[in-house]
Amino acid sequence: MRRAVSLLMAGALWLAGQACSAQEEGRMHTETSFEVVVHARYAEAAVLFSPEGERAWAGKHWDPQYLYNPSPGQDREGAVFTITHRGGLKATWVTARRDLEARHFQYVYFMPEIMVTTIDVRFRPINSGMTQVSVTYARTAVTAEGDEHVKVLTDGDRAAGKEWQAAIEGYLKTAHAGDPVMKR
């Protein structure tokens, strides 16, 4: 299984390399950042930014289907899963970094013949009950068709901070201490 993850990561890196050379030919690349304040301590906030934890607040379209998870039932670095995005496009995701001590997560996903996306998530505890979360999306089209997808998704990224803030606050208002997401 580790070999499968390594091969998938190599494929994603190859696609990213292709995107970089394609950018010279006019492929679109964008970077968008936003921040969210989670009214929870870091350990609880971190869970909400994992593939499984995000199920609690991200809506019905967020439904990771695991191809590989080194620790089934737990979120771990190296997990590979698919998400069917709005519009029916399927993306393959990799949990590239999940460093709880460094308070840094990173995900890479790719849509073949369309784009490669890196999502960088960093946490900063504000106090014992609040955590600031900084999210950066870097998107690169790998084809001309991908240029339009990058543009549309980047426009959505610009509004995502407010949407995520509202969704997370809504979830936290109704979550109970016994909620499986909050127990992780």
N, CA and C atoms as a LAMMPS dump frame, in Angstrom:
ITEM: TIMESTEP
0
ITEM: NUMBER OF ATOMS
552
ITEM: BOX BOUNDS ff ff ff
-5.0000000000000000e+02 5.0000000000000000e+02
-5.0000000000000000e+02 5.0000000000000000e+02
-5.0000000000000000e+02 5.0000000000000000e+02
ITEM: ATOMS id mol type element x y z
1 1 1 N 0.818 -1.198 0
2 1 2 C 0 0 0
3 1 3 C 0.859 1.258 0
4 2 1 N 1.971 1.238 0.752
5 2 2 C 2.825 2.426 0.776
6 2 3 C 3.336 2.718 -0.629
7 3 1 N 3.628 1.652 -1.372
8 3 2 C 4.089 1.835 -2.747
9 3 3 C 2.997 2.504 -3.585
10 4 1 N 1.752 2.106 -3.37
11 4 2 C 0.644 2.71 -4.113
12 4 3 C 0.55 4.203 -3.811
13 5 1 N 0.704 4.56 -2.528
14 5 2 C 0.659 5.978 -2.152
15 5 3 C 1.83 6.713 -2.788
16 6 1 N 3.025 6.099 -2.759
17 6 2 C 4.2 6.727 -3.36
18 6 3 C 3.999 6.949 -4.849
19 7 1 N 3.429 5.942 -5.532
20 7 2 C 3.184 6.085 -6.96
21 7 3 C 2.156 7.18 -7.232
22 8 1 N 1.114 7.246 -6.411
23 8 2 C 0.092 8.275 -6.59
24 8 3 C 0.696 9.662 -6.357
25 9 1 N 1.504 9.792 -5.312
26 9 2 C 2.159 11.08 -5.046
27 9 3 C 3.087 11.448 -6.199
28 10 1 N 3.829 10.451 -6.718
29 10 2 C 4.716 10.72 -7.847
30 10 3 C 3.914 11.197 -9.05
31 11 1 N 2.755 10.575 -9.273
32 11 2 C 1.883 10.997 -10.371
33 11 3 C 1.403 12.423 -10.19
34 12 1 N 1.008 12.767 -8.954
35 12 2 C 0.545 14.131 -8.674
36 12 3 C 1.685 15.119 -8.882
37 13 1 N 2.89 14.753 -8.448
38 13 2 C 4.036 15.643 -8.626
39 13 3 C 4.377 15.788 -10.109
40 14 1 N 4.263 14.686 -10.863
41 14 2 C 4.498 14.761 -12.293
42 14 3 C 3.491 15.706 -12.937
43 15 1 N 2.204 15.55 -12.564
44 15 2 C 1.182 16.444 -13.103
45 15 3 C 1.489 17.894 -12.74
46 16 1 N 1.931 18.112 -11.51
47 16 2 C 2.271 19.475 -11.091
48 16 3 C 3.426 20.002 -11.927
49 17 1 N 4.4 19.148 -12.2
50 17 2 C 5.519 19.539 -13.052
51 17 3 C 5.047 19.88 -14.45
52 18 1 N 4.118 19.08 -14.973
53 18 2 C 3.54 19.368 -16.27
54 18 3 C 2.828 20.711 -16.237
55 19 1 N 2.141 20.985 -15.139
56 19 2 C 1.411 22.245 -15.021
57 19 3 C 2.369 23.422 -15.028
58 20 1 N 3.519 23.257 -14.358
59 20 2 C 4.475 24.362 -14.323
60 20 3 C 4.986 24.672 -15.718
61 21 1 N 5.326 23.629 -16.505
62 21 2 C 5.792 23.909 -17.848
63 21 3 C 4.646 24.431 -18.704
64 22 1 N 3.429 23.952 -18.444
65 22 2 C 2.276 24.428 -19.204
66 22 3 C 1.997 25.899 -18.916
67 23 1 N 2.296 26.33 -17.681
68 23 2 C 2.051 27.722 -17.316
69 23 3 C 2.811 28.651 -18.262
70 24 1 N 4.016 28.236 -18.662
71 24 2 C 4.787 29.042 -19.589
72 24 3 C 4.056 29.183 -20.92
73 25 1 N 3.201 28.209 -21.226
74 25 2 C 2.427 28.234 -22.457
75 25 3 C 1.071 28.899 -22.244
76 26 1 N 0.843 29.491 -21.088
77 26 2 C -0.378 30.215 -20.854
78 26 3 C -1.379 29.527 -19.954
79 27 1 N -1.011 28.436 -19.287
80 27 2 C -1.929 27.782 -18.354
81 27 3 C -2.118 28.664 -17.133
82 28 1 N -3.307 28.624 -16.603
83 28 2 C -3.656 29.475 -15.471
84 28 3 C -3.147 28.884 -14.155
85 29 1 N -2.625 29.74 -13.293
86 29 2 C -2.212 29.376 -11.932
87 29 3 C -2.716 30.479 -11.005
88 30 1 N -3.361 30.083 -9.916
89 30 2 C -3.846 31.068 -8.945
90 30 3 C -3.491 30.624 -7.533
91 31 1 N -3.399 31.58 -6.649
92 31 2 C -3.255 31.31 -5.22
93 31 3 C -4.218 32.228 -4.485
94 32 1 N -4.999 31.631 -3.585
95 32 2 C -5.995 32.371 -2.826
96 32 3 C -5.899 31.951 -1.37
97 33 1 N -5.913 32.912 -0.46
98 33 2 C -5.832 32.613 0.971
99 33 3 C -6.993 33.252 1.709
100 34 1 N -7.385 32.615 2.806
101 34 2 C -8.385 33.183 3.698
102 34 3 C -8.157 32.623 5.094
103 35 1 N -8.797 33.255 6.061
104 35 2 C -8.681 32.809 7.448
105 35 3 C -10.055 32.57 8.039
106 36 1 N -10.092 31.624 8.958
107 36 2 C -11.295 31.279 9.692
108 36 3 C -10.912 31.238 11.163
109 37 1 N -11.784 31.732 12.029
110 37 2 C -11.566 31.606 13.472
111 37 3 C -12.531 30.546 13.986
112 38 1 N -11.965 29.489 14.553
113 38 2 C -12.768 28.389 15.08
114 38 3 C -12.856 28.571 16.595
115 39 1 N -14.06 28.606 17.107
116 39 2 C -14.275 28.783 18.55
117 39 3 C -14.172 27.429 19.245
118 40 1 N -12.936 26.912 19.223
119 40 2 C -12.604 25.632 19.85
120 40 3 C -11.09 25.604 20.041
121 41 1 N -10.667 24.775 20.965
122 41 2 C -9.221 24.655 21.167
123 41 3 C -8.609 23.956 19.953
124 42 1 N -7.298 24.077 19.809
125 42 2 C -6.606 23.59 18.619
126 42 3 C -6.925 22.125 18.317
127 43 1 N -6.872 21.245 19.298
128 43 2 C -7.102 19.816 19.057
129 43 3 C -8.464 19.566 18.412
130 44 1 N -9.469 20.315 18.83
131 44 2 C -10.809 20.164 18.247
132 44 3 C -10.887 20.815 16.87
133 45 1 N -10.262 21.964 16.729
134 45 2 C -10.269 22.66 15.436
135 45 3 C -9.567 21.825 14.373
136 46 1 N -8.446 21.199 14.729
137 46 2 C -7.687 20.397 13.768
138 46 3 C -8.54 19.269 13.197
139 47 1 N -9.333 18.64 14.027
140 47 2 C -10.194 17.549 13.57
141 47 3 C -11.14 18.029 12.475
142 48 1 N -11.625 19.25 12.587
143 48 2 C -12.589 19.78 11.623
144 48 3 C -11.993 20.004 10.239
145 49 1 N -10.662 19.979 10.121
146 49 2 C -9.981 20.201 8.848
147 49 3 C -9.339 18.926 8.325
148 50 1 N -9.879 17.799 8.766
149 50 2 C -9.45 16.495 8.269
150 50 3 C -10.534 15.964 7.336
151 51 1 N -10.217 14.999 6.487
152 51 2 C -11.244 14.483 5.577
153 51 3 C -12.493 14.001 6.308
154 52 1 N -12.329 13.278 7.389
155 52 2 C -13.484 12.782 8.129
156 52 3 C -14.166 13.885 8.928
157 53 1 N -13.398 14.74 9.566
158 53 2 C -13.971 15.815 10.366
159 53 3 C -14.76 16.815 9.545
160 54 1 N -14.333 17.007 8.316
161 54 2 C -15.012 17.976 7.455
162 54 3 C -16.426 17.52 7.089
163 55 1 N -16.668 16.214 7.175
164 55 2 C -18.015 15.701 6.898
165 55 3 C -19.062 16.385 7.781
166 56 1 N -18.665 16.764 9.001
167 56 2 C -19.602 17.324 9.974
168 56 3 C -20.147 18.688 9.561
169 57 1 N -19.388 19.451 8.785
170 57 2 C -19.812 20.818 8.502
171 57 3 C -19.805 21.204 7.018
172 58 1 N -19.188 20.416 6.161
173 58 2 C -18.976 20.844 4.772
174 58 3 C -20.153 20.607 3.842
175 59 1 N -21.14 19.867 4.275
176 59 2 C -22.294 19.618 3.411
177 59 3 C -22.23 18.259 2.747
178 60 1 N -23.33 17.899 2.108
179 60 2 C -23.461 16.55 1.573
180 60 3 C -22.521 16.256 0.403
181 61 1 N -22.013 17.279 -0.258
182 61 2 C -21.087 17.029 -1.363
183 61 3 C -19.724 16.53 -0.873
184 62 1 N -19.424 16.735 0.398
185 62 2 C -18.127 16.291 0.94
186 62 3 C -18.294 14.871 1.472
187 63 1 N -17.868 13.9 0.668
188 63 2 C -18.037 12.491 1.016
189 63 3 C -16.803 11.71 0.565
190 64 1 N -15.705 11.783 1.329
191 64 2 C -14.481 11.085 0.924
192 64 3 C -14.703 9.574 0.807
193 65 1 N -14.223 9.034 -0.304
194 65 2 C -14.245 7.592 -0.534
195 65 3 C -12.789 7.138 -0.577
196 66 1 N -12.377 6.401 0.446
197 66 2 C -10.965 6.06 0.597
198 66 3 C -10.521 4.96 -0.355
199 67 1 N -9.408 5.214 -1.027
200 67 2 C -8.723 4.209 -1.818
201 67 3 C -7.65 3.555 -0.951
202 68 1 N -7.094 4.365 -0.039
203 68 2 C -6.074 3.877 0.89
204 68 3 C -6.081 4.776 2.122
205 69 1 N -6.075 4.155 3.277
206 69 2 C -5.941 4.89 4.536
207 69 3 C -5.062 4.05 5.446
208 70 1 N -3.876 4.548 5.804
209 70 2 C -2.959 3.763 6.635
210 70 3 C -3.537 3.377 7.995
211 71 1 N -4.524 4.105 8.469
212 71 2 C -5.176 3.813 9.749
213 71 3 C -6.679 3.99 9.565
214 72 1 N -7.363 2.96 9.042
215 72 2 C -8.799 3.102 8.807
216 72 3 C -9.536 3.626 10.046
217 73 1 N -10.457 4.558 9.791
218 73 2 C -11.209 5.159 10.882
219 73 3 C -10.533 6.371 11.487
220 74 1 N -9.282 6.638 11.098
221 74 2 C -8.561 7.805 11.593
222 74 3 C -7.976 8.55 10.401
223 75 1 N -7.775 9.827 10.571
224 75 2 C -7.168 10.622 9.509
225 75 3 C -5.66 10.577 9.665
226 76 1 N -4.988 10.173 8.609
227 76 2 C -3.537 10.014 8.644
228 76 3 C -2.894 10.554 7.385
229 77 1 N -1.66 10.998 7.529
230 77 2 C -0.846 11.379 6.393
231 77 3 C -0.708 10.163 5.48
232 78 1 N -0.781 10.4 4.19
233 78 2 C -0.669 9.316 3.226
234 78 3 C -1.996 8.76 2.756
235 79 1 N -3.099 9.175 3.383
236 79 2 C -4.407 8.692 2.95
237 79 3 C -4.688 9.183 1.529
238 80 1 N -5.342 8.328 0.757
239 80 2 C -5.722 8.658 -0.614
240 80 3 C -7.222 8.42 -0.716
241 81 1 N -7.936 9.426 -1.202
242 81 2 C -9.386 9.306 -1.298
243 81 3 C -9.885 10.091 -2.497
244 82 1 N -11.113 9.803 -2.883
245 82 2 C -11.719 10.545 -3.984
246 82 3 C -12.898 11.342 -3.452
247 83 1 N -13.159 12.433 -4.132
248 83 2 C -14.311 13.289 -3.863
249 83 3 C -14.956 13.579 -5.215
250 84 1 N -16.256 13.443 -5.267
251 84 2 C -16.97 13.875 -6.46
252 84 3 C -17.412 15.31 -6.198
253 85 1 N -16.779 16.212 -6.9
254 85 2 C -17.03 17.639 -6.713
255 85 3 C -18.333 18.051 -7.398
256 86 1 N -18.803 19.212 -7.039
257 86 2 C -20 19.754 -7.699
258 86 3 C -19.772 19.721 -9.206
259 87 1 N -20.786 19.397 -9.917
260 87 2 C -20.661 19.279 -11.361
261 87 3 C -20.279 17.872 -11.803
262 88 1 N -20.094 16.971 -10.843
263 88 2 C -19.817 15.577 -11.163
264 88 3 C -18.37 15.232 -11.454
265 89 1 N -17.459 16.195 -11.354
266 89 2 C -16.055 15.893 -11.601
267 89 3 C -15.451 15.174 -10.401
268 90 1 N -14.711 14.112 -10.673
269 90 2 C -14.085 13.347 -9.602
270 90 3 C -12.624 13.77 -9.453
271 91 1 N -12.221 13.964 -8.215
272 91 2 C -10.842 14.341 -7.921
273 91 3 C -10.232 13.298 -6.995
274 92 1 N -8.954 13.033 -7.19
275 92 2 C -8.209 12.146 -6.304
276 92 3 C -7.382 13.022 -5.375
277 93 1 N -7.585 12.804 -4.07
278 93 2 C -6.944 13.596 -3.025
279 93 3 C -5.888 12.763 -2.308
280 94 1 N -4.846 13.438 -1.829
281 94 2 C -3.813 12.824 -1.003
282 94 3 C -3.597 13.721 0.214
283 95 1 N -3.615 13.123 1.396
284 95 2 C -3.218 13.864 2.597
285 95 3 C -1.696 13.872 2.584
286 96 1 N -1.123 14.945 2.073
287 96 2 C 0.32 15.028 1.882
288 96 3 C 1.061 15.332 3.181
289 97 1 N 0.422 16.094 4.063
290 97 2 C 1.047 16.431 5.344
291 97 3 C -0.043 16.554 6.399
292 98 1 N 0.19 15.899 7.507
293 98 2 C -0.708 16.001 8.655
294 98 3 C 0.193 16.007 9.889
295 99 1 N 0.717 17.169 10.205
296 99 2 C 1.674 17.33 11.299
297 99 3 C 0.978 18.091 12.431
298 100 1 N 0.434 17.33 13.372
299 100 2 C -0.308 17.938 14.485
300 100 3 C 0.599 18.817 15.347
301 101 1 N 1.829 18.381 15.565
302 101 2 C 2.752 19.155 16.4
303 101 3 C 3.112 20.492 15.76
304 102 1 N 3.342 20.49 14.446
305 102 2 C 3.685 21.726 13.731
306 102 3 C 2.449 22.545 13.376
307 103 1 N 1.264 21.974 13.618
308 103 2 C -0.01 22.639 13.309
309 103 3 C -0.105 22.984 11.821
310 104 1 N 0.195 21.974 11.001
311 104 2 C 0.257 22.194 9.559
312 104 3 C -0.257 20.955 8.826
313 105 1 N -1.283 21.154 7.997
314 105 2 C -1.826 20.096 7.144
315 105 3 C -1.665 20.556 5.697
316 106 1 N -1.528 19.575 4.8
317 106 2 C -1.5 19.913 3.386
318 106 3 C -2.162 18.781 2.601
319 107 1 N -2.987 19.169 1.658
320 107 2 C -3.678 18.226 0.789
321 107 3 C -3.341 18.574 -0.652
322 108 1 N -3.248 17.544 -1.468
323 108 2 C -3.055 17.727 -2.901
324 108 3 C -4.171 16.954 -3.577
325 109 1 N -4.822 17.593 -4.532
326 109 2 C -5.776 16.822 -5.323
327 109 3 C -5.618 17.161 -6.785
328 110 1 N -5.942 16.171 -7.593
329 110 2 C -5.864 16.406 -9.021
330 110 3 C -7.081 15.847 -9.729
331 111 1 N -7.428 16.557 -10.782
332 111 2 C -8.485 16.154 -11.691
333 111 3 C -7.778 15.919 -13.023
334 112 1 N -7.673 14.656 -13.433
335 112 2 C -6.917 14.362 -14.663
336 112 3 C -7.367 15.231 -15.831
337 113 1 N -6.369 15.716 -16.551
338 113 2 C -6.583 16.538 -17.743
339 113 3 C -7.265 17.872 -17.445
340 114 1 N -7.336 18.253 -16.143
341 114 2 C -7.96 19.529 -15.805
342 114 3 C -7.021 20.387 -14.961
343 115 1 N -6.72 19.935 -13.727
344 115 2 C -5.901 20.778 -12.847
345 115 3 C -5.336 19.988 -11.682
346 116 1 N -4.383 20.628 -11.01
347 116 2 C -3.797 20.153 -9.76
348 116 3 C -3.999 21.264 -8.736
349 117 1 N -4.417 20.88 -7.517
350 117 2 C -4.659 21.846 -6.45
351 117 3 C -3.899 21.421 -5.2
352 118 1 N -3.269 22.383 -4.559
353 118 2 C -2.654 22.169 -3.252
354 118 3 C -3.396 23.045 -2.258
355 119 1 N -3.746 22.452 -1.112
356 119 2 C -4.422 23.2 -0.054
357 119 3 C -3.533 23.132 1.176
358 120 1 N -3.092 24.284 1.623
359 120 2 C -2.204 24.395 2.769
360 120 3 C -3.015 24.952 3.94
361 121 1 N -3.024 24.233 5.065
362 121 2 C -3.82 24.618 6.228
363 121 3 C -2.887 24.766 7.425
364 122 1 N -2.894 25.941 8.044
365 122 2 C -2.044 26.207 9.212
366 122 3 C -2.91 26.723 10.347
367 123 1 N -2.589 26.282 11.548
368 123 2 C -3.376 26.603 12.734
369 123 3 C -2.547 27.45 13.689
370 124 1 N -3.21 28.43 14.321
371 124 2 C -2.56 29.236 15.359
372 124 3 C -3.55 29.425 16.503
373 125 1 N -3.272 28.778 17.644
374 125 2 C -4.161 28.992 18.792
375 125 3 C -4.148 30.463 19.197
376 126 1 N -5.328 31.026 19.38
377 126 2 C -5.45 32.407 19.832
378 126 3 C -5.489 32.426 21.357
379 127 1 N -6.277 31.526 21.908
380 127 2 C -6.333 31.33 23.361
381 127 3 C -6.835 29.908 23.595
382 128 1 N -7.192 29.573 24.814
383 128 2 C -7.567 28.191 25.124
384 128 3 C -8.867 27.744 24.444
385 129 1 N -9.633 28.676 23.911
386 129 2 C -10.901 28.302 23.289
387 129 3 C -11.091 28.786 21.866
388 130 1 N -10.027 29.32 21.255
389 130 2 C -10.141 29.832 19.881
390 130 3 C -8.874 29.516 19.096
391 131 1 N -9.086 29.158 17.829
392 131 2 C -7.966 28.819 16.945
393 131 3 C -8.149 29.527 15.615
394 132 1 N -7.112 30.216 15.163
395 132 2 C -7.127 30.833 13.843
396 132 3 C -6.613 29.798 12.846
397 133 1 N -7.323 29.662 11.731
398 133 2 C -6.939 28.711 10.691
399 133 3 C -6.708 29.486 9.402
400 134 1 N -5.507 29.356 8.856
401 134 2 C -5.161 30.003 7.591
402 134 3 C -5.153 28.944 6.497
403 135 1 N -5.864 29.211 5.415
404 135 2 C -6.008 28.254 4.32
405 135 3 C -5.536 28.919 3.031
406 136 1 N -4.683 28.231 2.286
407 136 2 C -4.22 28.731 0.994
408 136 3 C -4.449 27.664 -0.063
409 137 1 N -5.165 28.052 -1.103
410 137 2 C -5.381 27.197 -2.266
411 137 3 C -4.424 27.645 -3.36
412 138 1 N -3.677 26.721 -3.952
413 138 2 C -2.873 26.98 -5.149
414 138 3 C -3.403 26.044 -6.228
415 139 1 N -3.882 26.626 -7.302
416 139 2 C -4.488 25.836 -8.379
417 139 3 C -3.729 26.083 -9.681
418 140 1 N -3.469 24.998 -10.401
419 140 2 C -2.788 25.1 -11.686
420 140 3 C -3.517 24.25 -12.711
421 141 1 N -3.904 24.875 -13.802
422 141 2 C -4.526 24.145 -14.906
423 141 3 C -3.456 23.339 -15.628
424 142 1 N -3.85 22.169 -16.112
425 142 2 C -2.912 21.353 -16.885
426 142 3 C -3.322 21.292 -18.358
427 143 1 N -4.483 21.855 -18.663
428 143 2 C -4.969 21.911 -20.043
429 143 3 C -5.724 23.225 -20.233
430 144 1 N -6.055 23.52 -21.475
431 144 2 C -6.861 24.714 -21.747
432 144 3 C -8.223 24.607 -21.07
433 145 1 N -8.822 23.406 -21.071
434 145 2 C -10.095 23.207 -20.372
435 145 3 C -9.94 23.51 -18.885
436 146 1 N -8.798 23.174 -18.33
437 146 2 C -8.537 23.417 -16.918
438 146 3 C -8.482 24.889 -16.56
439 147 1 N -8.083 25.744 -17.506
440 147 2 C -8.028 27.182 -17.224
441 147 3 C -9.365 27.7 -16.695
442 148 1 N -10.448 27.296 -17.341
443 148 2 C -11.774 27.765 -16.924
444 148 3 C -12.137 27.199 -15.552
445 149 1 N -11.792 25.945 -15.29
446 149 2 C -12.065 25.356 -13.975
447 149 3 C -11.301 26.097 -12.882
448 150 1 N -10.044 26.406 -13.148
449 150 2 C -9.244 27.151 -12.172
450 150 3 C -9.886 28.508 -11.904
451 151 1 N -10.316 29.195 -12.949
452 151 2 C -10.941 30.503 -12.763
453 151 3 C -12.198 30.403 -11.903
454 152 1 N -13.085 29.466 -12.225
455 152 2 C -14.349 29.323 -11.495
456 152 3 C -14.085 28.936 -10.037
457 153 1 N -13.207 27.971 -9.825
458 153 2 C -12.943 27.536 -8.452
459 153 3 C -12.229 28.615 -7.642
460 154 1 N -11.361 29.373 -8.276
461 154 2 C -10.687 30.471 -7.573
462 154 3 C -11.698 31.532 -7.154
463 155 1 N -12.661 31.815 -8.012
464 155 2 C -13.723 32.752 -7.625
465 155 3 C -14.448 32.229 -6.382
466 156 1 N -14.706 30.925 -6.339
467 156 2 C -15.328 30.315 -5.161
468 156 3 C -14.437 30.373 -3.936
469 157 1 N -13.129 30.206 -4.14
470 157 2 C -12.18 30.265 -3.018
471 157 3 C -12.242 31.618 -2.328
472 158 1 N -12.468 32.663 -3.106
473 158 2 C -12.505 34.017 -2.533
474 158 3 C -13.657 34.192 -1.555
475 159 1 N -14.73 33.431 -1.741
476 159 2 C -15.886 33.5 -0.842
477 159 3 C -15.862 32.406 0.224
478 160 1 N -14.946 31.476 0.11
479 160 2 C -14.951 30.297 0.981
480 160 3 C -14.746 30.628 2.455
481 161 1 N -13.955 31.619 2.766
482 161 2 C -13.703 31.955 4.168
483 161 3 C -14.992 32.22 4.933
484 162 1 N -15.841 33.061 4.385
485 162 2 C -17.118 33.384 5.036
486 162 3 C -18.023 32.158 5.096
487 163 1 N -18.063 31.382 4.008
488 163 2 C -18.9 30.182 3.98
489 163 3 C -18.432 29.157 5.009
490 164 1 N -17.122 28.932 5.053
491 164 2 C -16.58 27.961 6.015
492 164 3 C -16.837 28.436 7.441
493 165 1 N -16.624 29.739 7.677
494 165 2 C -16.829 30.293 9.02
495 165 3 C -18.251 30.012 9.479
496 166 1 N -19.224 30.309 8.635
497 166 2 C -20.633 30.106 8.994
498 166 3 C -20.949 28.625 9.197
499 167 1 N -20.448 27.77 8.319
500 167 2 C -20.726 26.338 8.43
501 167 3 C -20.115 25.745 9.693
502 168 1 N -18.888 26.134 10.007
503 168 2 C -18.226 25.609 11.205
504 168 3 C -18.921 26.12 12.461
505 169 1 N -19.253 27.414 12.488
506 169 2 C -19.966 27.952 13.65
507 169 3 C -21.312 27.249 13.833
508 170 1 N -22.015 27.004 12.738
509 170 2 C -23.29 26.291 12.817
510 170 3 C -23.12 24.888 13.38
511 171 1 N -22.089 24.199 12.923
512 171 2 C -21.827 22.856 13.441
513 171 3 C -21.485 22.904 14.933
514 172 1 N -20.595 23.818 15.32
515 172 2 C -20.161 23.876 16.723
516 172 3 C -21.313 24.236 17.662
517 173 1 N -22.273 25.009 17.193
518 173 2 C -23.43 25.359 18.036
519 173 3 C -24.283 24.144 18.347
520 174 1 N -24.306 23.178 17.438
521 174 2 C -25.153 21.998 17.638
522 174 3 C -24.371 20.77 18.084
523 175 1 N -23.042 20.816 18.017
524 175 2 C -22.214 19.651 18.387
525 175 3 C -22.26 19.447 19.9
526 176 1 N -22.204 18.225 20.288
527 176 2 C -22.17 17.863 21.693
528 176 3 C -20.828 17.227 22.01
529 177 1 N -20.446 17.251 23.257
530 177 2 C -19.175 16.679 23.677
531 177 3 C -19.053 15.226 23.242
532 178 1 N -20.163 14.515 23.127
533 178 2 C -20.135 13.124 22.73
534 178 3 C -20.103 12.909 21.229
535 179 1 N -20.14 13.992 20.445
536 179 2 C -20.113 13.881 18.993
537 179 3 C -18.821 13.167 18.569
538 180 1 N -18.928 12.154 17.707
539 180 2 C -17.726 11.41 17.291
540 180 3 C -16.651 12.291 16.688
541 181 1 N -17.024 13.361 15.988
542 181 2 C -16.022 14.248 15.413
543 181 3 C -15.224 14.929 16.52
544 182 1 N -15.893 15.39 17.553
545 182 2 C -15.22 16.114 18.621
546 182 3 C -14.42 15.193 19.539
547 183 1 N -14.638 13.896 19.473
548 183 2 C -13.894 12.955 20.312
549 183 3 C -12.534 12.592 19.734
550 184 1 N -12.308 12.878 18.469
551 184 2 C -11.061 12.433 17.816
552 184 3 C -9.853 13.091 18.383
